């Protein structure tokens, strides 16, 4: 395992380092998954959203400003995505 901090890894992700994404995934996927599962009540939705969070990490890493911990940033992304999915699901139900 590497001694890189999460912030170091996000910096590497910003430069296109796929190995850094894999390390962050290994460190944080379970926590993100459990968080989303509690938010949505759906394990299937939690799995999809957790994967989307790490895709978003890949896209947004250059914009990470370090004003929070990486784990907090990832959970913020997860919360936004979970709420968006739930909103779409309720809109589809209303239609």
N, C-alpha and C positions, 0 to 999 in steps of 0.2 A: 504494500500500500504506500501511498505517497504522503509526505508530510505537508503538502500544499494546503493552505487554508482555503475555505470556500471562496473567499474574495480573490485569491490568486487564481483559482480555477475559473471563476467567471471572467477574469481578465484573459485567460488562455482561450476560453470559449469565444470571446469577442474577436480573437485573432484566428478563429476557425479551427481550433483544436478539438477534434471529436473525442479524443480520449478523456479530455477534461469533462465533457458532457456526460460520458459514461460514469466517471467517478462521482460527479454530482448526483446523477441518477441513483447510483448505488447507495449514496449517503442519505438521500432525502425522499426517494420514491415511496417507501413504506409510510412515512409520516404524512406526505401529501395525500396518498391514497386514503389513509384512515380519516384524515380531515375532511376530504371530499365525500367519503362514504357517510360520515355523520351529517354533513350538510344536505346531502341529496336523499339519503335513505336507500340508495341503489348501488350495489357493488359493481354492476356492469357499467353504469354511468360513471362511477368513481374511477374505474380502470381507464375508460376513454379520456376522461378529463385529466387524470394524472399524467397520461402520456402527452396530452395537449400542453400541459404546463411545461414540460421539458422541451417541446418544440418551440414554445414561446420563449423559453430561456435561450435557446439557440438564436432566435431572431432578435431578442431584446438585450442580449448581453452587452453590446457596445453602449447601451444607454444606462446601464446600471451605475448609479452614482455613489453607492456605498453608504447611503444615509441610514441604512438599516442592515441587519444581518441578512445574509443570503437566504436563510431558511424563512425569515419573515417575509422577504420579497416573494419567494416562491409560494408561500401560503396566501399572500395577497393576490397573486395571479390566480391561484386555485379558487379562492373565494369568488373572484369576479367571474371566472369561467363557470363555476357551479351555479351562481345566481343567474347567469345568462342562459344556461341550459334549462334551469327550472322555469324561467320566464318563458322561454320558447315552448317548453312542454305544456305550460298552463295556457298559453295562447292557442296552441294546437287543439287542446281539449275544448276551449271555448268555441273555436270555429266549428 
